[in-house]
């Protein structure tokens, strides 16, 4: 898979990958972390989350991993893959470029 085939990421996909970049996690914790990281701006319901996780699994951006020792074995754990890390990095660079161009144009207009 080529990185450009999955870009741009939806905001939900972006935050899910960012959460999993920090550490492997399970569904409910992912929902909470996305909300926290986005300043309560992005809220992902359970149905939407599991649809998104399925899509990310299918694209190879995340993988299902065994629950850690002592954790509830019914909880599915997820981790970002190397491909997912690459896609996330490319998306951050794409967004950085967009913001840079916008700042240049907006700054030029303000100076006029």
C-alpha positions in Angstrom: 0.0 0.0 0.0 1.2 3.5 -0.8 0.8 6.1 1.9 -0.8 8.5 -0.6 -3.7 6.0 -1.1 -5.0 6.7 2.4 -4.3 10.4 2.7 -5.9 12.7 3.7 -7.0 11.0 6.9 -10.3 11.8 8.5 -10.0 13.6 11.8 -11.2 10.5 13.6 -8.6 8.3 11.9 -6.0 10.9 12.7 -6.7 10.9 16.4 -7.1 7.1 16.6 -3.7 6.7 15.1 -2.2 9.4 17.3 -3.6 7.6 20.4 -2.2 4.3 19.3 1.1 5.9 18.5 1.4 6.9 22.2 0.6 3.3 23.3 -1.5 0.3 22.4 -5.0 0.6 23.8 -8.5 -0.8 23.8 -11.7 0.7 22.4 -13.1 2.5 25.3 -9.8 4.0 26.3 -9.3 5.1 22.6 -12.6 6.9 22.7 -11.6 8.7 25.9 -8.1 9.6 24.7 -9.4 11.0 21.4 -11.8 13.2 23.3 -9.0 14.4 25.6 -6.4 15.0 22.9 -8.9 17.0 20.8 -9.9 19.2 23.8 -13.4 17.5 23.8 -13.9 18.6 20.2 -13.9 15.1 18.6 -16.1 12.6 20.2 -16.3 9.1 18.7 -19.2 6.9 19.6 -18.8 3.1 20.0 -20.3 2.2 16.7 -18.2 4.8 14.8 -15.1 3.7 16.7 -15.4 0.0 15.8 -16.2 0.8 12.2 -13.1 3.0 12.1 -11.0 0.4 13.8 -12.2 -2.2 11.2 -11.2 0.1 8.4 -7.8 0.9 9.9 -7.2 -2.9 10.4 -8.2 -3.6 6.8 -5.8 -0.9 5.6 -3.0 -2.4 7.7 -2.5 0.8 9.7 -3.3 -0.9 13.0 -3.2 -4.4 14.3 -5.0 -6.4 17.0 -2.7 -7.5 19.7 -3.1 -9.8 22.8 -4.3 -8.2 26.0 -1.5 -7.7 28.5 -1.1 -10.1 31.4 -3.8 -9.6 34.0 -6.0 -7.5 31.7 -9.6 -8.5 30.8 -9.0 -10.9 27.9 -12.4 -9.9 26.4 -11.0 -6.4 25.6 -9.5 -6.2 22.2 -6.3 -4.3 22.2 -4.9 -2.4 19.2 -1.5 -1.1 18.2 -0.3 1.1 15.4 1.8 -0.7 12.7 4.9 0.6 11.0 2.7 1.5 8.0 0.4 3.3 10.3 3.3 5.3 11.8 4.4 6.2 8.3 0.9 7.3 7.3 0.5 9.4 10.5 3.9 11.1 9.9 2.9 11.9 6.3 -0.4 13.3 7.4 1.3 15.5 10.0 3.7 16.8 7.3 0.7 17.4 4.9 -1.1 19.4 7.6 2.1 21.3 8.5 2.5 22.3 4.8 -1.1 23.4 4.6 -0.8 25.6 7.8 2.5 27.1 6.5 0.9 28.1 3.2 -2.2 29.5 5.0 0.0 31.5 7.4 2.0 32.9 4.6 -1.1 34.0 2.7 -2.9 35.3 5.7 0.2 37.1 6.9 0.7 38.8 3.5 -3.0 39.9 3.6 -2.6 41.4 7.0 0.5 43.3 6.0 -1.3 44.8 3.0 
